[in-house]
Amino acid sequence: MAEHLNYSDALYAARRVADHAVRTGILASRASCRPVYHHMGAVLADSVLQAGLNYAKVVKPRIASILRSFPHAISIDILIGVIEQEGSPKFLQWEHREKVSRFDNLIAFMAEAEIQSTCDLGKALRDESFRVDIRRVRGIGPKTVDYMACLVGVDCIAVDRHIRGFAEVAGLEDDSYDYLREVFSFAADLLAISRREFDASIWRYQSEQNTRQLSLAFMQ
């Protein structure tokens, strides 16, 4: 947590977010949490591909294909063997060098850190020093780290554009990553739901709102 975070301010903001969530009705029909994978290939691929891409149309089908075509790539050692044989672009079904390179670098990082399984990764992501180390991988920021944590079952909030949009409508002025992460974590606690579930509910609600706005704009 950032040292400058004011707890009383964060708790006040969390109450505003929680109240806004109740008003919007997003908790009436709770969204399913992001899946928890027990497959290192799927976790690293999802973590790398999700940034900047349409999840439902681009990322989700590729992860489903990985799980179907490479069900054995559950550990880093096995994944390394698969990549040596098949190549990362084929594994990811993605040719753009930036994401392929990031995927390869993450695999190398995990191997060096002696992280073999999703269980290992889940434990490591609860350690702040590991979180600092993994962000030294080019292109891996705090949102990707938290998103990866969600994928292996760690209960946390990954601050993305949907969280930021929800925060703005709720009247929050501070949009720094650490602040929003803690505020939305506190809000989930106030609402007595898991942080992963709250994250997923906001993601679905904001996605639906954005789709509705695009439809209206198209009709005009």
N, C-alpha and C positions, 0 to 999 in steps of 0.2 A: 504494500500500500504506500502511496506517496506520502512523504513526511508532512507536507503542507496541508493534508486533508483535515478539515475541521469537522469533528464528529457531529456536533449539534447542527451544523449547516447541512451535512450529508443526510442526517436523519430527518430533518425538516423537508428536504428535497425528496427523500424517499417516500415520505407520506404524501406529497403532491403527486408523485408518480403512481403510487398505489391507488390513490383516490381517482386519478385519471383512468387507470386500468379498470376500476370498478364501473366508472361512468360509461366507458366505451363498451362494456360488456364482453371484453375479450376472455374473461375467466368463465363465462357461462358455458362455453363450449371449448374446453381446454384442448390445445393442440398436443399431438403426440410429441414427445421429446425427440431430439435428434437420435438416430440409432447409435447404440454402443457397439463398436466393432471389436472383434477378437482376431483381427487380421491386420498385421502391420502394413501390408501393401495397400489395403483399402484406406487405412488411416492417413498414411503419408500422401497418397494420391488425392484424397478428398481435401486434405489440408492445403495442398499446393494448388489444386485446380479451382477451388471455390472463390478465390479472390477475383472480383471483376467479371465473373461469368454468371450466366443464368443457371441457377442450380437445377431447377426441374428439367430444363431442356438440354443442358450441356453436361453438367457434372454428374447428376444422379444416374443417367444411363451408363456412363463410363464406369462408375463405381460398381454398378450391378454387373457389368460385363467382367470387371476384374474378379469379383467374387465368384462368378460363374466359370470363367476361363482359367483362373489361377487360385483355386480354393486352398491349395497347399502353401501359398506364400504368406503364412501366418507369422513367421519369425524373420528377423533381419538376415540371418545367414541364408535361409531358403530364398528370401527375396533377392538377395545379391546374386545367387545362382540363376534365378529366373531372368534377372536383368542382363546378366552376362550372356545368356543364351538368346533372349528375345529382343533385348534393347528397350530402353525406357520409352521412346516414342510409341512403340507397339503396345507396351504395357499400359500406358496412359491413354492411348489413342489420341495423342496430341503431338503436334510437330514443332510448335513454337519453342525456340531454344531457351527462352527465359524460364518458363515453367519446368521444362525438362531438366535444365541445369539445377534448378532449385530442388527438384525431387532427388536428383543424384547426390546433391550436397547434403540433403537431410539423411539419406541412407548412410552416407559416409560418417556423418556426425553421430548417428545412433550406434553404428558399429564401434566407433572410437570410444563412445561413452558406455559401451557394453550394455546397451538396451536391446534386448532380444524380442520381447513380447509386449503386447499391449498392457499386460499386468505390470511389467517393468516400467513402461512409459507412464502409466497412471501414477505409480508411486513417485517417479522422478519429477513429474509435473506438480507435485505438491511441495517440492523443494525449491525455494526461491533462487538458490545458486544455480540450479539446473536451468531454470527459466531465463536467467541472465545469460548463461552459456549458449543456449539454443538460439537466442536472438542474435548471436554473432554470425549465424548462417545468413548469407546474403538474401534479402527479401523476406525474412521472417520477423514480423513485428509482434507487438503484444496481442493484437486481435487474432492472428494466426495461432499463437501459443494457446490462448484461451479457447479458441475453436477446437484445436487439437485435443485439449483437455476434455472438452465436452464429448468428443468422439470416443474417448476411452472411459467415460463414465464419471469424470470429476465434475462435481456440481458447481458450475460457475457461469458467469455471464461473459459472452464475447461481444464487445461493443462494435457494432457495424452501423451502416447507414440507417438501418431500421430502428435501432436503439436511439441513434442520434435524432432521427425524425420524431420519434415518440417523445423524447425528452424536450424537444423544441416546443411541441404542441402543449406539453404539460407545464411549460413556462420556465424551464431550467435555462439559465444563462451560461453557466460554465460547461463547456463541451469538451474538456480535456478527458483523455482516455481513462486515467486512473479514477478520476472523480465519478464519471458516469458508471464505471464498473462497480464501484462501491455503492453508489446510490441505488442502482438497480438490484444489486445483491441485497441490500437492506430492504428494498421494497418487496422483493420476493419473500423475504423472511417475515415482514409485516403481514403479508397476505397468506402466510403459512402454506406456500407451495415451493417446490424445488426451484432452484435458480435456473436449471436447464429447461424446466417446463415453462417458466415465465419467459425466458429467452425465446423459446419456440412459439409461444402464444403471440408475443409481440411481432416476431418475424412474420407469422402468418397474417396477422391483422394489418400490418403495414404493407405487406405485399398485395393484399386484397384492396387496400385503399389506393395504392399506386396504380393497380390495374384498372380500378374504377375511374380514376382521374384521367388515365390515358384514353379510356373508352369514351368518356364525355368530351374530351378534347377532339377526338377523331370525328365524333358525331357533329360537332359544331362547325 
